[in-house]
Amino acid sequence: MLPAEAKALVITQILPPVVAANTAGATTGWVAVPVTEGCLVFIQEVGALGGASTLAGALETATSNAGAGAVALLPDDGTAGFTAVAAADKVEAKSFNARKNLGYVRYTGTIAVSTVAVSVCVIGRPKTTT
């Protein structure tokens, strides 16, 4: 049985599992991310990489599903985003202050060389009013 705190979490899929042959294939549209409190945890999961492929994942946030006011969404650890991946079967989680979310998020997975299997989701606790 899950504790109440865990039950309150919401998972939003940003990039469904895909085998992408290029950056366009690993780039999403603007996905609505619920207003949350505390932190957002984005998880990038990489499976197989073709040949000597690499993946560099980055996030942006905007105020609309058309990308209005888009800015880079930078993690709390001071890095520019996810660590570049050059080996298969890597999972990385990055936390972000929920106040940085402007309502919509887009993931760009820059792919070099060949195909990459990748998915991205975000976990957060919806903001409640009392």
Order of alpha helices (4+ residues) and beta strands (2+ residues): alpha-beta-beta-beta-beta-beta-beta-beta-beta
